[in-house]
């Protein structure tokens, strides 16, 4: 039997259909950005929807606001962006004008346009006819601007909002566009492949994607077995509509072994034997074969680089996303509190705490060992400042942000932005932290000592005091304490090292001798 053709990379230039604001240099002229804005301002009243039910559910007016996503109190300063309503007839006119102006601005460089109207933004009704009418309007706007337009759409919505996007709703959206004029990114196929539960996206071409990373977290993590076989399984499956492979991580410059293997899958027609591949990889990486190095990679492969515990790679390690929880909330039932399921597989443990309210980190060790690691962290002190690699420093992140400023006010704003992104993510009150706090956490020298360590110390100090005084844990007071500390740190101006000075082997040896010998 002839082997399948190697999977090609599908070259894509992703251009947004609807941008929040046009370039200032492009303003002016009947066909310019001002004309598009004028057309939008003149909209309203001319509505076209599929049915009375859809009309009733559709948002009133030419504009409507997106949903409150991850905000503490729905403050419109931080959420609820205005969207052009695809059910208004003028939407097509504005979309066409936008595409043509974009081609005028940047040249006729692509036929592929990215538009994710429903990404984490649920339609106002689940009526298939209404959903189909919205999809049709979006594509018609594209195709009037460029007759060869192809709509590229993330498939994340089918995973993140699976309760809404059942088969009728998925088909309504996917089939609202002419065959071959839509490509779906199976965005999280390395963990939750949608093609398997949607009959190949019901016949619509798709790209098998590895998401892998959220928020630029830098923990060691990967699912090499999934990467080594997933694209091949999808490509060779019955009635496959897969047309390429892709990577859509939220951060890069971490876990190079994962990206080396994923990059190769574009050119492979057979599944990869990972253990054999790792021997070749280690030779390429270090310039020579070494039995001990190969053994080390074997251990990594069967633990952190074959993580099959079903937890998405939002880094939930307790050091960088501290549990915002009161011990009083745990059940007094000892059997429930201590119930832990252990599954041994390839020399690793998968531990699942009973309490669903806690963060769920990847735990490779027993609970006893995890507690010991946290104790070492709390006692580390100045050891957290030892560095041997510039890539694990907070300083360059802050200095790069400040270097873009043209005024002192901009410099302050850019530093605040950089500090906030990797910590609180903003949008907090005095007693309620941001819903996305620690989303972009980093194991960086600087953050560990000045942010994560004080936060953990404050928590355990309050916990210890409560135990000593036989008082319940005051969760709201703890939140006030650490949120105030975080906001103060976000507005800080202290400087952090931008160059590492230590030697990796010397630091590792001294830490091992100090804590483990």
N, C-alpha and C positions, 0 to 999 in steps of 0.2 A: 504494500500500500504506500502510495506516495505521501511523504510527510507534508504537513501544511506549510504554506508560505510563511517565512519569518514575519513577525508582527512589525509593521512600520510605525515610526513616529508620525503622527499627523501634525504637520506644521501649522500652527495656529497663531494668528495675531488677534488678540482679543480686544475689541473696541466696545466701550459701553454705549448702549443705545441712548440712555438718558443720563447725562452728567449733571451734577448739582449746580455747576456754574460754568459758563463758557469762558475761553481765554479772552482777556481784555483786548488784546491786539486784533481780535477778529470782529469786534463790534462794528456796526454801521453797515449801511447798504440794504437795499430791498431784500437781498438774499442772505443777509448776515444774521448774526445771533440776535440783534435787536428785533429783526422782523419775526424771528421765531418767538421771542418773548411777547411781542405785540399780539401775535396770533393766539398765544395761550391766554393772554389777558382778555382777549375778546371772546373766549370760550364760555360755555355754560348754556344750558337750555337745549342744545341739540344732542339728544341722547339716543343711543341705539343699543338695546339689550335683547336677549333671546326670547324672553317670556315674561308674563306678569310677575311670576315669582322672582325672576332675576331682577326686574325693575324695582321691586319692593326692597330687595336686599342690597342693591347697588348703592354706593355712597352718593349723596346728593351733590350736584355741582360738578364743575370740570375737575376740581382738585379734591382729593380726600387724603386723610392722614393715615400713615402706617400705624401698626399696632405698637403698644407700649412694650418694648423689648428690653428686658434686663434692667429696668429702672427701679429705683427705690420707691418713688412716689409719683411717677408719671410726669415729672417736671418737663414741660415742652422744650426747655433749653437743651435737654440731653436725649430726647427721643422724638418719635412720632413725625418723621419727615413727611413733607407733602409729596404726593405722587400724582402724576397725570392719570386720569381715569381712562383706561382703555375702552370703556363702553361708550364714551363720548365720541361722536363722529369726528370732531376736530382733532382727536388724538392722532388719527391717521395723517391728517394734514401736517401737524407739528412733527410727527415722526419722520415723514418723508422729507420735510424741510431740514430736519436735523441731519439725516443721513447725507443729503446732498451738500449741506454746508460742511459737514465733516470731510467729505471727499474733496471739496474745494480747498479746505484748510490743509489737509495732510496728503492729498493725492489719492488716486485709485489704487490702493495697496492691498485690499482684502475684500473678500465677499462674505467673510464670517463675522457675525456680530453677536456679542454676548449680552443677554438680557435675562435677569433673574427676578422678575416681578413678584413671584410668589415665594421667594426664598425667605423662610422664617417670617412670612407675612401671609397668613391664611386668607383666602378669598372670603367675601361676606356670606356666601352660600355654597353648599356642596352640590347644587343642581348642575348636572353634567352639561346641559345646554348652555347655561350661563358661563361656565368655565371655558367651554369650547369657543364661545363668542369672544371672550377676552383673548384667548390664544390666537384666534384668527385676526383680530384687530392688531395685535402686536406684530404678527408676521406681515400683514398687509402694509403696515407702515414701513417696515424694512424693505419689502420688495418693491414698493413704489419708489423708494429712494435708490434702490439698486436691484435691478430685475434678477440678478443672480444671487441674491442674498441667501445666506444659510444662517439659521438661528442656532447659536450654541447656548445650551442651558445646563446649569448645574442640576444634578439629580439629588442634591442634599435634602431638598424638601421632602422627598419620598421616604427618607429615613427619619429626619428630625420631626416631621409631622405626620407620621405613618397612620395615626388615628383618623386623620382627615382624608389622606390620599389613598383611598381604596381603589380597586380595579376600575369602577366606572369613572371616578374623577381623574385617575391617571390617564385612561384612554381618551377622555374628553380633551385633556390638554395636549397629550402627545399626538393625537390624530387630528388636531385642529390646524395642522400645518401640512402642506403637500408632502407626499412621500419623498424622502431624500433631502428635504429642506430644513430638517432639524437634526442636530447631533446632541446627545445627552452625555454629560460627564457623570459616570458612575463614581461619584466623588470619594466614597469611603469603601471601595471594593476590597481593599486589603483586610477589612474587618467585617463590614456589613454589605456584601454585594447585593445590589438591588436587581441586577439582571436575572438572578436565580429565582426570585419570587415574583417577577413581572413578565415571564415568558419573553425574555430578551427585550424588555421595554416595549412589549407588544409590537415588535417589528420595526422599531425606530433605531437607527444607527447610534452606537454609544462607544465611549472610550473608557477602558478599564483604568481607573485611577488609584494611586496610592496617596492617601491623605497624610497619615502617619503622625503629623505634628500639629499641635494646637498652641497658639500664643507664643511660639518661639521657645517653648520649654526645652531644656537641654539635658534632661535625664537620659541615661542609656536605656534604649528601648527599641524593639522591632519585632516583626513577625516574619522571619526569613522564609519559613516554609510556605506561608501564604503568597509571598512575592514570587517564590520560585515555581509555584504551580498555578496560582490563580489566573494569570493572563492566558496561559495555555489551556486551562480548563474552559475558560470563557470562549476562546477562539475556536476550539474544536468541538464545542457542544452543539447539540442538534439545533438547526435553524439559527445559528449564531448571527447576530447583527453587529458584532464588535468590529470596529474599524481602526483601533489604535490603542496605545497605552499612554498614560500621562502621570505626572506628579503634581500635586496641588497642595503641598505642605504650607503651613502658616509661618514657618521659619526654617532657615537653612543653616549650614555650618555646624552640624552636629551629626552623630551616628553615621559616619561616612560609609560604613560597610553596607548599611541599608540602601543608600542611594547608588552605590556601585552596582549592587545586584539589580536594583530596579531599572537602572539605565540599560543594563545588558538585555533585559527582557524584551526590549523593542526589536532585538535582532535574533531572538531564539525561537525555534519551532518545537523544542522539546523541553520538558520539565528539567529543572536543575537539581542535581544531587548536591545538597548544600554542604555536607561534610567534605566532599571532594573539592567543591568550589572554594571553600574557605582555605584549604591548603594552598591553592593557587593564589588566592587573594593575599594571604599572609606573605607569600614569597614576593609578590609584586610590591606589597607595602613596605617590607623590611629589607628586600634585596637579597635574601638568602633563605634557605630552608632551615628550620629549627624545630626539633621534635617538641621541646617544651612550649614553644610559642604555639604550635599546632594544638597541643593539649589545652592550652589556655583558651584558644578560640573555640575548641570543642565544648568547654565549660560554658563560655558565653553563649554559644549557640543553643545549648539545652536549658538556658535560664533566661536571661534578659533579652536575648535576641530571638526567642521563640515564644513570645508572651501570648499565651492562648487563654488567659483568664477572662476574656470578654470585656475587660475594662478599656474604654477608649483612652488614648494617650493624652488626657488632660492630667498633667502631673499633680497628683494628690498626695505626694509624700508629706507627712505631717510637719516636717521642718519648714517647707516653703508654702504650704497651705494649712495653717494651723486650725485644728477643729474648733469651730465656734459653737461650743456645746457645754451645757452644764452637766456635771456628773450626776446631779439629782434626777436627770431625765432617764437614767438607766433603770431598768427593772430591778426590783429588790430580789427577784428570783435568781438565786445563785446559779442555777443550772442554765438559765437563759443568758446571764451575763458572761458565763464562761464557755458557752457553746461555740465551738469553732470547728468548722469542717476542714479537715486536712486531706489533701489529695497529693500523693507522691507521684511525680512523673519526671523522669530524666533528672533525678537528683535535685529537684526543686520542690518547694511547697507552694501551694495556692491556698491562702487563708481567707476566709470570708467571715467577717464579723456579723453577728446577728443583727445589730442595730443598723437600720437602713439610713439613719439620719447622719451618720458619720461620713466623712470623705472616704472614698475607696481607693487607696493607693495599691500599686503593685507590690506585694510583699513576697520577697524571695526567701525569707528566713522565718524561724519560729517567733512567736510573740515575745518570748523571753529575750531573744537576740535583738528584736526590734526595740524593746524597752531599753536594753543596754546601749544601743546606738543613740537613742534620744538622750540618755544620761550623759554620754560622751559629748554630745553636741552642747548641752547646757554647761558642761564644765570646760569646754574647749578654750574660751577666752581668746587670747592673742594668737592661738594656733590657727584661728579662722582667717588671720591676715596673711598667712604664708602663701605665696603665689609663685608659680613657675611657668605660667602660660598667659599671655596677654588676652586670650580669648575668654578667660574666666575672671575678668576684672570689670567692675562697675564703672570705673573712671572713663574709659574710652567711650562708653555709651553716652555719658553725660557731656563730655567735652565735644563729641561730634555734634550733639544737638545744639550746644551753645555756639559752636563755630558758624552755624548758619545764620545767626542773628546779625542784623544791621544796626540795631539800636539797643540801648541798655534794657529797655522794657521788653523788647523781643527776646533778649538773652535770658531774662528772668522767666518769661513765659515758656520758652523752649526747654529750659531746665526743669521747670515744674511739670511740663508735659512728659518729659522723659522719665522723671522720677515717678510720676503718677501711673504711667502705663505699666510699669513692671511691679506695681504694688497695689494700690487701691482701685485703680481704673476710674476713680472719681464717682460722683453721684452717690454720696452718703449723707446721712443725718448724724446727729450726735450719738444715737443709739442703734443705728442700723447701717451696717457696712454696705458697700457697693455689692450688687449681686454678682459682679464679675471680679471681685477682689482676688488678687493672686492668679488671675487667668494667665498672665504673661510672666509667671514667676521664673526666676533664674537662680541657679546655683553659682552665684558670682561672689568673689571676694569683695567685700564692701557691703553688699546686701546682707550676707550671712551675719556679719558682726554687728552692723549698725541698724539692721531692721528685723531680721528673723530671730536673732538671739534675744534682743530686748523684749520682743513680743512673747516669745516662749517663756522667758524668765518672769515676766509680769503674770502670765497665766498660772504658772506653778507657784509663784509667791502667794497669789490669792487663794489657790487651792490648798496650799499648806496651812495658811492662816485659818481658813475655814475649818480644816480638820483639827487644828490645835485648839480652836475656840469652840468646837462643836457647833458650828453654824453652817447653814446651807450656803452653797455657792451662789453668789450674787451675779448672775449672768449679765444683767443690764449694766451694772457698775463696771464689770470687766469690759464690756463693749465700749462704754464711754471712755475707759482708760486707753484701750489699744487704738480706737478710732482717732482719739485726740492725738496720740503719739504718731500715728500714721500721717495725719494731716500736717503735723508739725514737720515730720521728716520730708514730706512731699514739697514743702516750702523751704527746705534747708538750702544752704549755700556751701556747706563744707566740701572740701576737695578730696578726691580719691585718686589713688595711684593709677597711672596710665601705662606703666611698663612693669612687667613682672621681673623680679630680681632673683628669685630662688632657683634651686636646682631640684628637679622633680624627684630624682632618686634619693638625694640627701633628705628632702622633706619627708618623703614616704618612709624612709628608714628611721628617722627620728620619731615620727608619730607612732610607728609600729612599736618601737622600743619603749616609748613613754606609756602607751595605753594597753599594749597587748603582751609585752614580755614579762 
